[in-house]
Structure formats: structure tokens, C-alpha cells
Amino acid sequence: MISRVEKIGKLEIAEDLHYEMIGFDVKPDVVVYGVLINTFADAESVKEALGYVDAMKRAGLPGNTVICNSLIKFGT
């Protein structure tokens, strides 16, 4: 669902869905974090993207190549 919202560029809805998941005690996985990081990377929102990288690390989830590629967007 978050991925669909990301595709239409609704950042705040994607973020709201993330927090709603947490509210229902559904733990985000690396895919959810990857979508959020990519969404904010595409929008050039560095602070938000890095915030989700930090949240992912705090959750004990490893990064992956998809997330690294999303973060590389900031350098281009």
C-alpha cells in the first residue's frame, strides 16, 4: 500500500500509513523502510530519508542495495 501511495507522490499519506502500521503493532520491515527512504530521496528530502535510515537501524534491520541506491540519488 505504501508503495502505491509513493508512486503517486503523496509523501504525507505514505508517512501516515507507516505510523498507522506501528499503531496497530505491525513492525515495518526493510521493504517498508526502503519504500519510504526512496520516496523521500526522490523528493530530495534528505532529513526525512535519513530519519528513516536511522529508524531502520534502530529496529535492527540491515540496509540493502536498493536503499543504498536510493541514498546515492542525493549525490547526483
Residue frames as a rotation matrix with the C-alpha (Angstrom) as fourth column:
MET 1
0.572 0.820 0.000 0.00
0.820 -0.572 0.000 0.00
0.000 0.000 -1.000 0.00
ILE 2
0.438 -0.488 -0.755 2.79
0.138 -0.793 0.593 2.43
-0.888 -0.364 -0.280 0.90
SER 3
-0.608 -0.712 0.351 4.46
0.420 0.087 0.903 1.66
-0.674 0.697 0.245 -2.40
ARG 4
-0.076 0.678 0.731 1.29
0.984 -0.067 0.165 2.57
0.161 0.732 -0.662 -4.32
VAL 5
0.824 0.383 -0.419 0.98
0.490 -0.852 0.186 5.87
-0.286 -0.358 -0.889 -2.47
GLU 6
-0.004 -0.923 -0.384 4.65
0.189 -0.378 0.906 6.60
-0.982 -0.069 0.176 -3.16
LYS 7
-0.525 -0.227 0.820 4.09
0.793 0.220 0.568 6.14
-0.309 0.949 0.065 -6.89
ILE 8
0.327 0.705 0.629 1.52
0.830 -0.532 0.165 8.95
0.451 0.468 -0.760 -6.96
GLY 9
-0.432 -0.706 0.561 3.78
0.384 -0.707 -0.594 11.26
0.816 -0.042 0.577 -4.96
LYS 10
0.551 0.678 0.487 1.74
-0.242 -0.428 0.871 11.52
0.799 -0.597 -0.071 -1.77
LEU 11
-0.440 -0.883 -0.162 4.55
-0.049 0.203 -0.978 11.64
0.896 -0.423 -0.133 0.78
GLU 12
-0.599 0.213 0.772 2.39
-0.786 -0.342 -0.515 12.56
0.155 -0.915 0.372 3.75
ILE 13
0.563 0.825 -0.059 -0.02
-0.809 0.564 0.167 9.69
0.170 -0.046 0.984 3.09
ALA 14
0.330 -0.543 -0.772 2.86
0.002 0.819 -0.574 7.21
0.944 0.188 0.271 2.86
GLU 15
-0.724 -0.634 0.272 4.19
-0.216 -0.166 -0.962 8.50
0.655 -0.755 -0.016 6.15
ASP 16
-0.179 0.760 0.624 0.74
-0.983 -0.162 -0.084 8.35
0.037 -0.629 0.777 7.77
LEU 17
0.696 0.418 -0.584 0.35
-0.470 0.880 0.070 4.73
0.543 0.226 0.809 6.67
HIS 18
-0.210 -0.870 -0.446 3.72
0.067 0.443 -0.894 3.92
0.975 -0.218 -0.035 8.23
TYR 19
-0.819 -0.092 0.567 2.68
-0.510 -0.338 -0.791 5.39
0.265 -0.936 0.230 11.57
GLU 20
0.248 0.960 0.128 -0.72
-0.960 0.226 0.164 3.66
0.128 -0.164 0.978 11.35
MET 21
0.371 -0.219 -0.902 1.08
-0.125 0.951 -0.283 0.33
0.920 0.218 0.325 10.89
ILE 22
-0.703 -0.709 -0.063 3.10
0.021 0.067 -0.998 0.99
0.711 -0.702 -0.032 14.02
GLY 23
-0.491 0.607 0.625 -0.09
-0.863 -0.436 -0.256 1.96
0.117 -0.665 0.738 15.86
PHE 24
0.658 0.733 -0.175 -1.51
-0.721 0.679 0.135 -1.48
0.218 0.037 0.975 15.06
ASP 25
0.321 -0.659 0.680 1.73
-0.574 0.436 0.693 -3.09
-0.753 -0.613 -0.239 16.25
VAL 26
0.907 -0.149 0.394 2.76
0.401 0.591 -0.700 -4.08
-0.129 0.793 0.595 12.72
LYS 27
0.264 -0.907 -0.328 6.52
0.114 -0.308 0.944 -3.80
-0.958 -0.286 0.022 12.59
PRO 28
0.806 -0.052 -0.590 7.84
-0.568 -0.352 -0.744 -2.23
-0.169 0.935 -0.313 9.38
ASP 29
0.585 -0.648 0.488 10.34
0.547 0.760 0.352 -4.39
-0.599 0.061 0.799 7.54
VAL 30
-0.424 -0.870 -0.249 13.25
0.324 -0.403 0.856 -3.44
-0.845 0.282 0.453 5.32
VAL 31
-0.503 0.314 0.805 10.90
0.847 -0.005 0.531 -3.21
0.171 0.949 -0.264 2.30
VAL 32
0.630 0.770 -0.098 8.66
0.769 -0.601 0.217 -0.64
0.108 -0.212 -0.971 4.01
TYR 33
0.406 -0.559 -0.723 11.66
0.249 -0.693 0.677 1.40
-0.879 -0.455 -0.142 5.10
GLY 34
-0.596 -0.668 0.446 13.14
0.579 0.026 0.815 1.08
-0.556 0.744 0.371 1.61
VAL 35
-0.021 0.684 0.729 9.98
0.936 -0.244 0.256 2.49
0.353 0.687 -0.635 0.02
LEU 36
0.839 0.353 -0.415 9.88
0.508 -0.782 0.361 5.39
-0.198 -0.513 -0.835 2.48
ILE 37
0.029 -0.918 -0.396 13.58
0.281 -0.372 0.885 6.16
-0.959 -0.137 0.247 2.01
ASN 38
-0.630 -0.246 0.736 13.21
0.750 0.051 0.659 6.05
-0.200 0.968 0.152 -1.77
THR 39
0.384 0.869 0.313 10.09
0.893 -0.435 0.111 8.23
0.233 0.237 -0.943 -1.64
PHE 40
0.835 -0.078 -0.545 11.87
0.226 -0.854 0.469 10.95
-0.502 -0.515 -0.695 0.29
ALA 41
-0.287 -0.955 0.071 15.06
0.395 -0.051 0.917 10.57
-0.873 0.291 0.392 -1.76
ASP 42
-0.307 0.258 0.916 13.04
0.946 -0.022 0.323 11.16
0.104 0.966 -0.237 -4.93
ALA 43
0.729 0.653 0.206 11.57
0.602 -0.755 0.262 14.28
0.326 -0.067 -0.943 -3.32
GLU 44
-0.108 -0.911 0.397 15.09
0.325 -0.410 -0.852 15.41
0.940 0.037 0.340 -2.31
SER 45
0.659 0.362 0.659 14.06
-0.530 -0.397 0.749 15.39
0.533 -0.843 -0.070 1.36
VAL 46
-0.195 -0.896 -0.399 17.39
-0.211 0.436 -0.875 14.41
0.958 -0.087 -0.274 2.88
LYS 47
-0.642 -0.075 0.763 16.39
-0.749 -0.149 -0.645 14.88
0.162 -0.986 0.040 6.53
GLU 48
0.352 0.875 0.332 13.33
-0.897 0.417 -0.148 12.66
-0.268 -0.246 0.931 6.22
ALA 49
0.647 -0.161 -0.745 15.10
-0.365 0.793 -0.488 9.95
0.669 0.588 0.454 4.22
LEU 50
-0.434 -0.892 -0.127 17.96
-0.234 0.248 -0.940 9.78
0.870 -0.378 -0.316 6.72
GLY 51
-0.334 0.420 0.844 15.45
-0.941 -0.103 -0.322 9.73
-0.048 -0.902 0.430 9.56
TYR 52
0.766 0.641 -0.051 14.02
-0.643 0.759 -0.100 6.51
-0.025 0.109 0.994 8.13
VAL 53
0.223 -0.785 -0.579 17.53
-0.163 0.555 -0.815 5.10
0.961 0.276 -0.004 7.68
ASP 54
-0.678 -0.476 0.560 18.13
-0.580 -0.121 -0.805 5.75
0.451 -0.871 -0.194 11.38
ALA 55
0.127 0.819 0.560 14.76
-0.964 0.236 -0.126 4.23
-0.235 -0.523 0.819 12.34
MET 56
0.752 0.104 -0.650 15.58
-0.408 0.848 -0.337 1.15
0.517 0.519 0.681 10.30
LYS 57
-0.258 -0.934 -0.247 18.93
-0.177 0.297 -0.938 0.80
0.950 -0.199 -0.242 12.06
ARG 58
-0.565 0.112 0.817 17.29
-0.821 -0.176 -0.543 1.24
0.083 -0.978 0.191 15.48
ALA 59
0.549 0.827 0.121 14.88
-0.825 0.559 -0.085 -1.55
-0.138 -0.053 0.989 14.54
GLY 60
-0.042 -0.687 0.725 17.90
-0.403 0.676 0.617 -3.77
-0.914 -0.266 -0.306 13.90
LEU 61
0.797 0.380 0.469 17.21
0.269 0.472 -0.840 -4.12
-0.540 0.796 0.273 10.19
PRO 62
-0.279 -0.953 0.118 20.11
0.517 -0.046 0.855 -4.28
-0.809 0.299 0.505 7.73
GLY 63
0.106 0.210 -0.972 20.35
-0.651 -0.724 -0.228 -1.99
-0.752 0.657 0.060 4.75
ASN 64
0.243 -0.058 0.968 20.38
0.577 0.811 -0.096 -3.37
-0.780 0.582 0.231 1.24
THR 65
-0.697 -0.613 0.371 21.42
0.640 -0.301 0.707 -2.33
-0.322 0.730 0.602 -2.25
VAL 66
0.039 0.791 0.610 18.02
0.847 -0.350 0.400 -0.80
0.530 0.501 -0.684 -3.00
ILE 67
0.826 0.244 -0.509 18.34
0.524 -0.664 0.533 1.55
-0.208 -0.707 -0.676 -0.03
CYS 68
-0.118 -0.946 -0.302 21.94
0.505 -0.319 0.802 2.37
-0.855 -0.058 0.516 -0.92
ASN 69
-0.592 -0.049 0.805 20.86
0.796 -0.190 0.574 3.23
0.125 0.981 0.151 -4.47
SER 70
0.531 0.831 0.165 18.13
0.753 -0.552 0.358 5.49
0.389 -0.066 -0.919 -3.10
LEU 71
0.665 -0.327 -0.672 20.66
0.400 -0.603 0.690 7.35
-0.631 -0.727 -0.270 -0.96
ILE 72
-0.419 -0.840 0.345 23.04
0.748 -0.104 0.656 7.72
-0.515 0.533 0.671 -3.91
LYS 73
0.226 0.609 0.761 20.38
0.908 -0.414 0.061 9.93
0.353 0.677 -0.646 -5.52
PHE 74
0.857 0.098 -0.505 21.41
0.366 -0.807 0.464 12.68
-0.362 -0.582 -0.728 -3.13
GLY 75
-0.018 -0.976 -0.216 24.83
0.241 -0.214 0.947 12.77
-0.970 -0.035 0.239 -4.71
THR 76
-0.482 -0.169 0.860 23.63
0.849 0.153 0.506 13.23
-0.217 0.974 0.070 -8.26
